[in-house]
């Protein structure tokens, strides 16, 4: 008879624990958007979690290559035919803010925008590059999201080093965003 009482008490305790755990908020999940737009706890980026970190970013261009070496994050983005210059600047913004603000150990983000084979200017040809350093990112500037492509471009141009090739002007000659660096 005593074992029956113990069984029911254990079952009642297990059910109570399950209900209590289901009522706790889910850690690390944001219902309002991506972490690049919500200030979250900083992570320590490493080879074990860099794929998950990159996957959660709202990038418009395809990722060609990612490399994490000590405190430097290097990303190659593929620019397809039909992509705009504003998409390149927006992804530069997203990668720089997420890499520099949301991680503890990344001090520099290097991003290259390269042409896709569909561009017919040479597959893998460099169009633009960005060198973003944590020392150049003002803490208060990265807290609020950029609202549009023009301000994303201004944000990146004002804070980081950008390099454009002659192919950039050729590819984006009809764009309003082809200002010289």
Secondary structure by P-SEA (a helix, b strand, c coil): caaaaaaaaaaaaaaaaaaaaaaccccccccccccccccccccccccccaaaaaaacccccccccccccccbbbbbbbbcccccaaaaaaaaaaaaaaaccccccccbbbbbbbbccccccccccccbbbbbbcccccccccccccccaaaaaaaaaacbbbbbcaaaaaaaccccccccc
